[in-house]
């Protein structure tokens, strides 16, 4: 499975969410991608960067960015 790293601040800015929206503290994300088309299939958020890193390693996810 492959994914790209995302962060809430960028998503919030791109989608024009309110300035006070903090995604309930989940600020480190992964966009899971279709292996052939790179289309986003799902998104998962983490509160800590270390949690995201452990998830990536545990699940053998290939990061493309």
N, C-alpha and C positions, 0 to 999 in steps of 0.2 A: 504494500500500500504506500502511496506517496501523498505528501501534504506540503503545504507552505505555511510558514510562520506568519501570524498576523498579531496585531496589538489593538487594543480597544480604542486608543486615542485616534489611530488612523481610520478605523471603521467609523467611529463617531463623527469625525470630520467629513469623511467621504459621503456618509449617509445623512449628514446634517441633523444628527440627534441633538437634543438639548445639552447645553454646556454642563449641566449638573448631573447628567446621566453617567453613572460610573459602572454600569453593567453588574451591579451588586458585588463589585470587587473582583469580578472575573475579567482580568485585563490581558492575559496571555493566551492567545488562541492558535488553533490549527484549522486550516481549511483542508479537508480531505478531498482529494482530486481523483477523477476518473483517469485510469492509467493511459487511455488512448487519446482522450480529448482535452484533458486537463480542466474539464468542467468541475466546478465545486459541487460535491455530492452532499457534504455535511460539514458542520462546524462544531468544534468543541472548545470550551473556554476553561481556563485554570486561574486560580487566584495567585499562584506563585510560579515563577519561571522554573524553579527546580521541579515542581510537580509536572509541568509540561515536559521537561527534559527526561524525567524518569519514565513517563508515559511513552515518549518517542522510543527510548531505548528498549523498554519492555516489549513493545509491540513491533519492533523492527521497521519503523516507519522511515521512509526515504524522504528527506527534506530537499525540496527543489529550489529554494531561494536562500 
